[in-house]
Amino acid sequence: MLAKGGQAGKWINSDCQKSLPYICEVPRTFENTIPTCYPSFNGYCYLHDRGPMEYAESYCQQNNGTVMSIQSQMENTFAQFRLPIYWKMLGAKKVAKNTYVWLDGTVWGTFDNRDPLDYYSDTLDCLTISGLNGLWQRANCSSMQDFYCKIPLGPKVDDSKCNSTMLMVPTEISSAGGPCKWQLVTPGAYPISIYFVDMANGTTVELCDENMQLSQEIKQSGVHFDAKTNILNVAHDGVGSFKAVVKAQTYSA
């Protein structure tokens, strides 16, 4: 791009081997006020520890974070090269054959770097990222693994979508520290499916149909619920905490 003259701002063809000035585009950063949480990337810092997935989830929650998710090639490259441990457990769990969810509630599939030649058993429900090639491979959730908590920096943003009406699916919802209600809707005729990726002990979430009739109470994580219609009402009394991923049910012939 030309930087001066009458054609400033215009793009022109150039020799790739020619030495020219350049600017690197990097993600946003915030001041890191957590000395033990390092390095930082794209508004998060990364806190290392080691243990099975159950311990990792609890440890990260206690430190106001979640086990690391990856949403882009840039973030994957950061995890591969800047986080020094060779094998790192990811914050993902298998919920069905070839189907995973991120524990932080972000939608699975935005970026997927699973190794197509993964030779580990498909009965394993967790994933690790390799420091060699950045590919993700299946792993045992119960085995000791190195992991990183992904902890947000800067101003806290309420992403609970609390007290939303006509909230379109797919989406994620979470507790917000007080009583909340959500009315979830799919734009077509497909019924709604909700999966609770995380739920603290003592938490209860009520699921009601379009007529506000109670369909089920959810009291633990790892639970799927398939609604019968394209409207689902969700209520949380504010006690405890949870995260859930919501999508439309689809059927293949």
C-alpha positions, 0 to 999 in steps of 0.5 A, spaced: 500 500 500 502 506 498 503 511 504 504 518 501 503 521 494 497 522 490 495 515 490 496 514 498 492 509 500 492 505 494 494 498 493 499 496 488 502 489 486 509 488 488 515 483 488 514 479 494 522 478 495 523 486 495 524 488 502 519 493 505 516 496 511 511 492 514 506 493 520 504 487 525 496 486 527 496 484 534 490 482 538 487 487 543 491 487 550 490 489 557 494 490 563 495 484 566 495 485 574 495 477 576 503 476 577 502 468 576 498 468 570 502 469 564 503 470 558 497 474 556 493 474 549 487 477 546 484 480 553 486 473 557 492 471 561 494 464 562 495 460 568 498 453 568 497 447 573 497 440 572 491 435 573 485 431 570 480 435 567 475 435 573 481 438 577 482 443 572 475 445 571 475 446 579 481 450 579 480 454 573 473 456 576 476 458 583 481 463 579 475 466 575 477 463 568 476 456 564 480 451 561 483 454 555 479 454 549 481 456 542 477 460 537 482 462 531 488 460 528 492 466 531 490 463 538 492 456 536 499 458 534 499 462 541 498 456 545 502 452 540 509 456 541 508 461 547 505 456 552 511 452 554 508 445 556 509 440 550 502 437 551 496 442 553 489 439 555 484 443 552 477 445 555 473 441 551 469 435 552 466 430 547 458 430 548 457 425 542 460 421 536 465 426 533 462 432 537 465 436 542 463 443 546 467 448 549 467 448 557 467 456 557 460 456 553 463 458 546 460 455 540 464 449 537 466 449 530 468 456 529 475 453 529 477 446 529 484 443 529 483 436 530 488 431 527 485 427 522 490 422 523 489 422 530 491 414 532 488 415 540 482 411 541 475 415 539 473 412 546 477 418 549 473 424 551 478 430 552 483 433 547 490 436 548 494 440 543 501 438 541 507 443 541 510 440 535 504 441 530 499 445 533 494 439 532 489 437 537 489 429 539 484 425 543 486 424 551 483 421 557 479 426 561 481 422 568 489 422 566 494 427 569 495 433 564 498 440 563 493 445 562 492 452 562 486 457 565 484 462 560 482 468 565 479 474 562 483 481 563 480 488 563 473 490 564 468 484 566 463 484 561 456 480 562 455 475 557 449 471 561 444 474 556 440 475 562 432 476 562 432 476 554 426 475 550 426 471 543 433 470 544 435 466 537 439 460 537 444 458 536 447 461 543 450 460 549 447 463 556 450 463 563 448 465 570 449 472 572 449 472 579 442 473 580 435 471 578 435 470 570 430 468 565 431 467 558 426 465 552 430 461 547 427 461 540 429 457 533 428 461 527 425 455 523 421 449 525 427 445 528 426 444 536 431 446 541 437 442 544 440 445 550 447 442 553 449 444 560 457 444 560 458 447 567 454 447 573 456 448 580 453 444 586 447 446 589 444 450 582 437 448 579 435 451 572 428 450 570 426 448 563 419 450 561 415 449 554 412 455 550 406 455 555 411 455 561 409 448 563 415 445 567 419 440 563 425 438 567 429 441 572 437 441 571 441 440 577 448 438 574 453 439 568 453 434 562 446 434 561 442 434 554 435 436 554 431 436 547 425 440 547 419 438 543 418 445 540 422 451 537 421 455 544 424 454 550 423 458 557 429 457 562 429 460 569 435 460 574 433 463 581 440 466 582 443 460 587 449 457 584 452 458 577 452 454 570 453 455 563 449 452 557 450 451 549 443 452 545 442 450 538 437 447 534 436 440 533 437 437 526 436 431 523 439 427 517 435 422 513 
